[in-house]
Amino acid sequence: MLRRELGINQTRMAEELGVSPSYLNHLERNQRPLTAQMLLRLADTYDIDVRGFVAGANEAAASDLHEIFADDLVREIGIGRQEVLEVAENYPGVAEAVKRLYRALADLRQLPARVETAGASDTRLSSPLAWSRDWLDRRRNHLPELDEAAEALSLGICDDPEVLREAMVARLREQHGTTVRVVPMEVLPGALRHYDLHRRRLMLSEQLSAASRLFGIAVQLAQVELSEAIAAAVVIAGPPNAETRALAFQIATNYAAAALVMPYARFHAAAEASRYDLDLLSHRFGASIEQVAHRLTTLDRPGARGVPLFFLKLDVAGNVAKRFAEASTPFARFGGGCPRWRVHRAIRRPGETVVDLAVLPDDARYLTWARAISAPADTEPTLLVLGCEARHADRIGYAAAASGTTPIGPACHLCERPDCPDRSLPPITRALAPETFRRPTTRYTFRQI
């Protein structure tokens, strides 16, 4: 995983670590133990946090396995926590295979409803979206090759957002023969941005905000000037088919555009200095709140790492439209969220930042903050949520607004809190215990052992 993140082959990594390619191959296949000496060598060579390197992947894998083994299909087997941890730590390939199989099972369970809704028989079981999420999760949402290429290009462009826009427009016109026009919404029915290949004209809808126009211009510039770096990133990722490859190109292009508007070094320094102030960063870089929030999850450069954040974008029904930095997310990936989580209240308070210190059943604590936004084409507001482990709270300005803690769960079907009045489903890890002569305050009662 680390080698893929760095974008290097086995031979080069073996040379840099001073080991043979065959030994490195055995390590990657878990056929040799990862010794303390090798961990130190990895840390010195690639500036990684050894604890995070070892524990981060194990914890994420164990969390996924706990959720999967709590499914009705296998929960009566009673797979113990220690067994799950052992698989996650010693057999990561097995853990990943189980996760993929479970995702396929979840897709199959939804197939009848999908077919009925679509009125068709050719519903796809594989998901390019699921693949892309796994890809970004493996890279910790950080594509260093694109950051470096964008920074090299941005050195010749002014930092001020207004001047940056004019400089990019001039660069497109003078070096690539492409003009940029803001057009009435009637010219682009059902679209906000369109590139006319024959006329070499980028058309931006008048509905777009200044931040979205700047980003659209950056996307066009990235497509023509950073095409080699984008293509290389996609090749390293290795998408399995044409559909997934097209999505990977789109993701990499958008990443490169964000890196042009918010160059890594400048953005990281501003984020740390402002204590991750969304509004200040938005104004300074001419980006939208959503663009800033997404960019904050990509700060994983060795020697200049930001706070490890997760980012969720939710609609009014609570469905997850975007999810980044999944390994850091404490919530279920195969189901809904917790109704007690205070950040949901932000959907009724547009423009206001709602902060919550959430405590999970295992006493893990997360500082979370949310903002409701509306885009020109949206009929309903959407909710942007950022969060991190509470141990990083001293680096986050929003932490001062947290008042008390909120006991929550990963999702109702996994939460075993017995006294939750907002539960919508019983936990699948426990047997129901309906009461005949008493009406409890909770919707479902269940056995504790």
C-alpha positions as a printed NumPy array, in Angstrom:
array([[  0.   ,   0.   ,   0.   ],
       [  2.769,   2.458,   0.912],
       [  4.619,   1.682,  -2.319],
       [  1.483,   2.367,  -4.361],
       [  0.955,   5.65 ,  -2.528],
       [  4.5  ,   6.687,  -3.397],
       [  4.052,   5.607,  -7.011],
       [  7.276,   3.58 ,  -7.191],
       [  8.009,   0.017,  -8.273],
       [  9.344,  -2.825,  -6.124],
       [ 12.88 ,  -2.582,  -7.502],
       [ 13.23 ,   1.097,  -6.639],
       [ 11.778,   0.687,  -3.146],
       [ 14.051,  -2.29 ,  -2.481],
       [ 17.078,  -0.209,  -3.503],
       [ 16.02 ,   2.705,  -1.286],
       [ 15.49 ,   0.388,   1.685],
       [ 18.645,  -1.625,   1.05 ],
       [ 16.894,  -4.985,   0.716],
       [ 16.416,  -7.43 ,  -2.128],
       [ 13.315,  -7.186,  -4.355],
       [ 12.391, -10.761,  -3.431],
       [ 12.461,  -9.941,   0.301],
       [ 10.285,  -6.876,  -0.289],
       [  7.896,  -9.016,  -2.31 ],
       [  7.61 , -11.45 ,   0.601],
       [  6.893,  -8.552,   2.976],
       [  4.131,  -7.219,   0.763],
       [  2.548, -10.679,   0.573],
       [  2.798, -11.087,   4.383],
       [  5.152, -14.043,   3.886],
       [  7.814, -12.42 ,   6.08 ],
       [  7.301, -10.599,   9.4  ],
       [  7.677,  -6.826,   9.406],
       [ 10.505,  -6.446,  11.911],
       [ 11.123,  -3.429,  14.14 ],
       [ 14.343,  -2.742,  12.201],
       [ 12.424,  -2.653,   8.91 ],
       [  9.778,  -0.378,  10.419],
       [ 12.463,   2.068,  11.504],
       [ 14.046,   1.906,   8.054],
       [ 10.673,   2.67 ,   6.466],
       [ 10.126,   5.572,   8.836],
       [ 13.568,   7.068,   8.14 ],
       [ 13.373,   6.616,   4.369],
       [  9.823,   7.808,   3.74 ],
       [  9.064,   9.988,   6.781],
       [  6.057,   8.003,   7.934],
       [  4.454,   7.721,  11.357],
       [  5.221,   4.125,  12.355],
       [  2.276,   3.941,  14.738],
       [ -0.139,   5.212,  12.136],
       [  1.413,   2.989,   9.458],
       [  0.891,  -0.169,  11.494],
       [ -2.225,   0.648,  13.491],
       [ -4.215,   2.752,  11.06 ],
       [ -4.8  ,   0.058,   8.464],
       [ -5.372,  -2.613,  11.131],
       [ -7.968,  -0.549,  12.976],
       [ -9.863,   0.309,   9.798],
       [ -9.806,  -3.319,   8.626],
       [-10.882,  -4.615,  12.06 ],
       [-13.74 ,  -2.099,  12.17 ],
       [-14.965,  -3.256,   8.769],
       [-14.73 ,  -6.924,   9.762],
       [-16.635,  -6.342,  13.008],
       [-19.447,  -4.768,  11.029],
       [-19.454,  -7.535,   8.423],
       [-19.393, -10.374,  10.958],
       [-22.335,  -8.783,  12.773],
       [-24.522,  -9.513,   9.74 ],
       [-27.453, -11.88 ,  10.299],
       [-25.901, -14.346,   7.882],
       [-22.899, -15.124,  10.124],
       [-23.388, -13.511,  13.535],
       [-24.526, -16.743,  15.219],
       [-21.006, -18.1  ,  14.642],
       [-19.875, -15.682,  17.346],
       [-16.522, -14.63 ,  15.89 ],
       [-14.633, -13.045,  18.773],
       [-12.967,  -9.661,  18.785],
       [ -9.522, -11.19 ,  19.183],
       [-10.015, -13.38 ,  16.12 ],
       [-11.048, -10.355,  14.088],
       [ -8.013,  -8.377,  15.247],
       [ -5.722, -11.304,  14.42 ],
       [ -7.068, -11.52 ,  10.866],
       [ -6.784,  -7.755,  10.382],
       [ -3.214,  -7.641,  11.685],
       [ -1.77 , -10.821,  10.204],
       [ -3.854, -11.436,   7.086],
       [ -4.729,  -8.041,   5.558],
       [ -5.306,  -9.64 ,   2.158],
       [ -7.968, -11.911,   3.646],
       [ -9.592,  -8.913,   5.369],
       [ -9.712,  -6.999,   2.089],
       [-11.173, -10.014,   0.26 ],
       [-13.902, -10.42 ,   2.88 ],
       [-14.764,  -6.709,   2.602],
       [-15.076,  -6.926,  -1.191],
       [-17.218, -10.046,  -0.977],
       [-19.497,  -8.385,   1.551],
       [-19.85 ,  -5.315,  -0.659],
       [-20.846,  -7.608,  -3.524],
       [-23.361,  -9.316,  -1.229],
       [-24.811,  -5.935,  -0.25 ],
       [-25.185,  -5.077,  -3.94 ],
       [-26.9  ,  -8.416,  -4.617],
       [-29.347,  -7.842,  -1.769],
       [-30.369,  -4.546,  -3.343],
       [-30.618,  -5.984,  -6.857],
       [-34.357,  -6.825,  -6.832],
       [-35.288,  -3.3  ,  -5.759],
       [-32.929,  -1.791,  -8.318],
       [-34.326,  -3.896, -11.132],
       [-37.907,  -3.109, -10.127],
       [-37.137,   0.613,  -9.912],
       [-35.245,   0.714, -13.176],
       [-37.658,  -1.534, -15.035],
       [-34.674,  -3.25 , -16.627],
       [-32.794,  -6.498, -16.342],
       [-29.238,  -5.306, -16.921],
       [-28.551,  -3.547, -13.607],
       [-24.832,  -3.367, -12.906],
       [-23.479,  -5.241,  -9.873],
       [-19.985,  -3.796,  -9.951],
       [-19.538,  -0.202,  -8.873],
       [-16.917,   2.194, -10.252],
       [-17.793,   4.464,  -7.329],
       [-16.929,   1.751,  -4.803],
       [-13.653,   1.08 ,  -6.596],
       [-12.739,   4.782,  -6.649],
       [-13.481,   5.115,  -2.928],
       [-11.201,   2.179,  -2.189],
       [ -8.502,   3.705,  -4.403],
       [ -8.597,   7.061,  -2.62 ],
       [ -8.815,   5.353,   0.752],
       [ -5.644,   3.379,   0.015],
       [ -3.915,   6.625,  -0.948],
       [ -5.345,   8.389,   2.124],
       [ -7.004,  10.739,  -0.344],
       [ -3.554,  12.096,  -1.244],
       [ -2.11 ,  12.019,  -4.772],
       [  1.396,  13.502,  -4.335],
       [  2.338,  13.29 ,  -8.011],
       [ -0.539,  15.622,  -8.887],
       [  0.256,  18.014,  -6.045],
       [  3.85 ,  18.301,  -7.22 ],
       [  2.885,  18.855, -10.861],
       [  0.287,  21.478,  -9.918],
       [  2.712,  23.327,  -7.654],
       [  5.312,  23.443, -10.416],
       [  2.724,  25.001, -12.743],
       [  1.287,  27.375, -10.126],
       [  4.685,  28.953,  -9.453],
       [  4.201,  30.958, -12.631],
       [  0.684,  32.089, -11.666],
       [ -0.252,  34.716,  -9.085],
       [ -1.74 ,  33.576,  -5.766],
       [ -4.538,  36.184,  -5.556],
       [ -7.796,  34.472,  -6.688],
       [ -8.862,  37.316,  -8.978],
       [ -5.444,  37.581, -10.6  ],
       [ -5.191,  33.792, -10.725],
       [ -8.41 ,  33.6  , -12.706],
       [ -7.228,  36.141, -15.261],
       [ -3.814,  34.463, -15.495],
       [ -5.345,  31.044, -16.176],
       [ -7.732,  32.493, -18.753],
       [ -4.8  ,  34.212, -20.494],
       [ -2.734,  31.023, -20.389],
       [ -5.532,  29.004, -21.975],
       [ -6.001,  31.611, -24.684],
       [ -2.355,  32.298, -25.504],
       [ -0.859,  28.817, -25.2  ],
       [ -3.789,  26.58 , -26.101],
       [ -6.096,  28.732, -28.229],
       [ -8.967,  28.26 , -25.784],
       [-11.328,  31.1  , -24.898],
       [-13.455,  31.296, -21.738],
       [-17.004,  32.654, -21.777],
       [-19.673,  33.077, -19.095],
       [-22.976,  32.33 , -20.828],
       [-26.691,  32.594, -19.913],
       [-28.197,  29.488, -18.359],
       [-30.37 ,  28.997, -21.469],
       [-27.242,  28.338, -23.521],
       [-26.301,  25.375, -21.284],
       [-29.596,  23.68 , -20.401],
       [-28.952,  20.985, -17.808],
       [-25.252,  21.842, -17.47 ],
       [-23.043,  24.26 , -15.56 ],
       [-19.848,  23.881, -17.588],
       [-19.136,  22.732, -21.137],
       [-16.06 ,  22.66 , -23.36 ],
       [-16.762,  23.103, -27.068],
       [-13.954,  21.054, -28.584],
       [-14.446,  22.312, -32.161],
       [-14.5  ,  26.005, -31.266],
       [-12.034,  25.574, -28.403],
       [-14.313,  27.471, -26.108],
       [-14.952,  26.843, -22.41 ],
       [-18.478,  27.92 , -21.5  ],
       [-19.369,  28.553, -17.863],
       [-22.973,  29.01 , -16.765],
       [-23.964,  32.318, -15.207],
       [-25.419,  30.212, -12.371],
       [-21.929,  29.318, -11.148],
       [-20.421,  31.2  ,  -8.223],
       [-17.065,  32.907,  -8.595],
       [-15.419,  29.967,  -6.802],
       [-17.012,  27.421,  -9.143],
       [-16.001,  29.461, -12.2  ],
       [-12.41 ,  29.582, -10.962],
       [-12.463,  25.826, -10.386],
       [-13.946,  25.186, -13.838],
       [-11.141,  27.165, -15.463],
       [ -8.603,  25.253, -13.372],
       [-10.12 ,  21.948, -14.551],
       [ -9.647,  22.993, -18.177],
       [ -6.054,  24.092, -17.566],
       [ -5.289,  20.849, -15.726],
       [ -6.639,  18.805, -18.626],
       [ -4.216,  20.366, -21.095],
       [ -1.127,  21.11 , -18.988],
       [ -1.165,  18.34 , -16.398],
       [ -2.449,  15.574, -18.654],
       [  0.712,  13.448, -18.338],
       [  0.684,  13.568, -14.532],
       [ -3.048,  12.777, -14.472],
       [ -2.603,   9.844, -16.867],
       [  0.307,   8.5  , -14.796],
       [ -1.77 ,   8.649, -11.596],
       [ -4.563,   6.685, -13.266],
       [ -2.135,   4.081, -14.63 ],
       [ -0.701,   3.566, -11.128],
       [ -4.239,   3.159,  -9.766],
       [ -5.003,   0.437, -12.337],
       [ -8.8  ,   0.772, -12.821],
       [-10.339,  -2.561, -13.91 ],
       [-12.467,  -1.401, -16.859],
       [-13.211,   1.501, -19.189],
       [-16.054,   2.901, -17.09 ],
       [-13.973,   2.939, -13.92 ],
       [-10.997,   4.342, -15.845],
       [-13.107,   7.279, -17.052],
       [-14.225,   7.996, -13.484],
       [-10.622,   7.775, -12.243],
       [ -9.565,  10.326, -14.874],
       [-12.33 ,  12.661, -13.738],
       [-11.324,  12.303, -10.08 ],
       [ -7.634,  12.854, -10.836],
       [ -8.418,  15.88 , -13.005],
       [-10.543,  17.464, -10.284],
       [ -7.769,  16.76 ,  -7.772],
       [ -5.244,  18.491, -10.03 ],
       [ -7.574,  21.477, -10.478],
       [ -7.978,  21.828,  -6.711],
       [ -4.191,  21.641,  -6.357],
       [ -3.853,  24.517,  -8.84 ],
       [ -6.323,  26.706,  -6.951],
       [ -5.029,  25.625,  -3.525],
       [ -1.329,  24.681,  -3.946],
       [ -0.252,  22.189,  -1.29 ],
       [  2.444,  24.105,   0.613],
       [  0.534,  27.403,   0.746],
       [ -2.746,  25.743,   1.6  ],
       [ -1.261,  23.544,   4.325],
       [  0.458,  26.539,   5.941],
       [ -2.749,  28.586,   5.812],
       [ -4.817,  25.714,   7.236],
       [ -2.489,  25.276,  10.203],
       [ -2.182,  29.023,  10.837],
       [ -5.959,  29.561,  10.704],
       [ -6.665,  26.413,  12.733],
       [ -8.679,  24.995,   9.837],
       [-11.036,  27.959,   9.471],
       [-13.268,  27.128,   6.491],
       [-14.381,  30.699,   5.832],
       [-10.899,  32.208,   5.964],
       [ -9.482,  29.544,   3.661],
       [-12.405,  29.975,   1.287],
       [-11.83 ,  33.73 ,   1.006],
       [ -8.053,  33.485,   0.735],
       [ -8.02 ,  30.923,  -2.07 ],
       [-11.228,  31.901,  -3.834],
       [-12.642,  28.415,  -3.327],
       [-16.031,  27.234,  -2.107],
       [-16.533,  25.821,   1.378],
       [-16.988,  22.35 ,  -0.134],
       [-13.8  ,  22.638,  -2.186],
       [-11.877,  23.73 ,   0.912],
       [-13.352,  20.933,   3.028],
       [-12.411,  18.34 ,   0.42 ],
       [ -8.9  ,  19.766,   0.016],
       [ -8.33 ,  19.59 ,   3.773],
       [ -8.632,  15.791,   3.608],
       [ -5.737,  15.552,   1.121],
       [ -2.998,  16.987,   3.376],
       [ -0.821,  13.913,   3.838],
       [  2.556,  15.016,   2.499],
       [  5.491,  13.627,   4.551],
       [  6.912,  16.433,   6.683],
       [  3.859,  18.639,   6.092],
       [  0.871,  16.581,   7.142],
       [ -2.362,  18.21 ,   8.186],
       [ -4.849,  16.964,  10.749],
       [ -6.174,  13.584,   9.514],
       [ -9.747,  14.537,   8.689],
       [-12.719,  12.683,   7.273],
       [-15.282,  14.425,   5.087],
       [-18.906,  13.517,   4.432],
       [-21.46 ,  15.16 ,   2.179],
       [-25.035,  14.256,   3.117],
       [-28.36 ,  15.053,   1.511],
       [-31.473,  16.006,   3.486],
       [-32.403,  12.321,   3.825],
       [-29.019,  11.478,   5.347],
       [-27.693,   9.641,   2.298],
       [-23.937,   9.918,   1.79 ],
       [-23.178,  11.648,  -1.514],
       [-19.426,  11.921,  -0.883],
       [-17.139,  10.251,   1.61 ],
       [-13.406,  10.885,   1.808],
       [-10.691,   9.533,   4.123],
       [-12.805,   6.495,   4.961],
       [-10.122,   4.913,   7.129],
       [-10.59 ,   7.763,   9.619],
       [-14.397,   7.688,   9.563],
       [-15.903,   6.191,  12.743],
       [-19.287,   5.505,  11.167],
       [-20.681,   2.459,   9.401],
       [-19.87 ,   2.168,   5.722],
       [-22.613,  -0.332,   4.887],
       [-25.57 ,   1.486,   6.473],
       [-26.99 ,   4.775,   7.736],
       [-25.796,   7.206,  10.387],
       [-26.758,   7.952,  13.976],
       [-29.841,  10.169,  14.497],
       [-28.388,  11.557,  17.743],
       [-25.34 ,  13.06 ,  16.053],
       [-25.826,  16.818,  16.469],
       [-24.267,  17.787,  13.161],
       [-27.519,  16.774,  11.433],
       [-29.088,  19.906,  12.938],
       [-26.953,  22.058,  10.654],
       [-29.214,  21.18 ,   7.711],
       [-31.836,  23.463,   9.307],
       [-29.323,  26.261,   9.944],
       [-27.772,  27.24 ,   6.594],
       [-24.511,  29.133,   6.95 ],
       [-24.059,  28.167,  10.612],
       [-21.327,  25.794,  11.744],
       [-22.612,  23.156,  14.171],
       [-19.92 ,  21.539,  16.318],
       [-20.23 ,  18.286,  18.24 ],
       [-17.869,  16.164,  20.319],
       [-19.218,  12.707,  19.543],
       [-18.505,   9.697,  21.796],
       [-18.915,   6.202,  20.387],
       [-19.818,   3.115,  22.456],
       [-16.143,   2.124,  22.741],
       [-15.45 ,   5.62 ,  24.196],
       [-13.628,   6.769,  21.047],
       [-14.114,  10.54 ,  20.718],
       [-14.366,  12.615,  17.566],
       [-14.563,  16.342,  17.094],
       [-17.004,  16.994,  14.256],
       [-18.303,  20.167,  12.631],
       [-20.848,  20.676,   9.879],
       [-22.175,  23.362,   7.536],
       [-25.271,  23.331,   5.3  ],
       [-24.731,  24.71 ,   1.8  ],
       [-26.78 ,  25.194,  -1.35 ],
       [-25.451,  25.02 ,  -4.904],
       [-27.154,  26.814,  -7.83 ],
       [-28.571,  23.63 ,  -9.319],
       [-29.675,  22.148,  -5.988],
       [-33.292,  22.252,  -4.858],
       [-32.396,  21.236,  -1.294],
       [-29.396,  22.103,   0.885],
       [-26.663,  19.56 ,   1.463],
       [-24.656,  18.973,   4.613],
       [-20.864,  19.077,   4.71 ],
       [-19.288,  17.326,   7.705],
       [-15.648,  17.335,   8.743],
       [-14.222,  15.464,  11.701],
       [-11.126,  14.113,  13.395],
       [-10.119,  12.196,  16.481],
       [-10.537,  14.35 ,  19.579],
       [ -6.804,  14.195,  20.292],
       [ -6.285,  16.653,  17.432],
       [ -8.828,  19.152,  18.788],
       [ -6.183,  21.631,  19.967],
       [ -5.293,  22.25 ,  16.298],
       [ -8.898,  22.959,  15.286],
       [-10.441,  26.361,  15.969],
       [-13.984,  24.979,  15.978],
       [-13.204,  22.913,  19.082],
       [-13.879,  25.988,  21.255],
       [-17.564,  25.841,  20.25 ],
       [-18.038,  22.246,  21.436],
       [-20.258,  22.1  ,  24.526],
       [-20.381,  18.758,  26.268],
       [-20.373,  15.407,  24.513],
       [-22.95 ,  13.447,  22.536],
       [-23.135,   9.649,  22.942],
       [-23.731,   8.239,  19.467],
       [-23.261,   4.983,  17.603],
       [-21.869,   3.999,  14.197],
       [-25.421,   3.215,  12.977],
       [-28.598,   1.924,  14.627],
       [-28.191,  -1.624,  13.315],
       [-24.704,  -1.812,  14.898],
       [-25.182,   0.276,  18.059],
       [-25.694,  -1.624,  21.321],
       [-26.602,   1.341,  23.543],
       [-29.634,   0.005,  25.468],
       [-31.122,   3.372,  26.481],
       [-31.3  ,   5.202,  23.125],
       [-34.788,   6.713,  22.561],
       [-33.995,   7.586,  18.926],
       [-33.191,   4.092,  17.727],
       [-34.758,   3.221,  14.37 ],
       [-33.527,  -0.404,  14.239],
       [-32.442,  -2.996,  16.793],
       [-28.787,  -4.045,  16.761],
       [-28.141,  -7.06 ,  14.565],
       [-25.546,  -8.183,  17.108],
       [-28.19 ,  -8.879,  19.791],
       [-31.396, -10.907,  20.058],
       [-34.655,  -8.985,  20.526],
       [-36.347,  -9.25 ,  23.942],
       [-39.865,  -7.746,  23.614],
       [-41.579,  -6.972,  26.95 ],
       [-45.203,  -7.968,  27.467],
       [-46.059,  -6.161,  30.702],
       [-43.993,  -3.016,  30.372],
       [-43.685,  -0.263,  27.76 ],
       [-40.062,   0.888,  27.827],
       [-38.959,   4.333,  26.679],
       [-36.844,   2.811,  23.921],
       [-38.399,   1.476,  20.717],
       [-36.613,  -1.881,  20.846],
       [-35.389,  -3.907,  23.796],
       [-32.744,  -6.563,  23.327],
       [-30.641,  -8.981,  25.315],
       [-27.361,  -7.607,  26.629],
       [-25.522, -10.932,  26.562]])
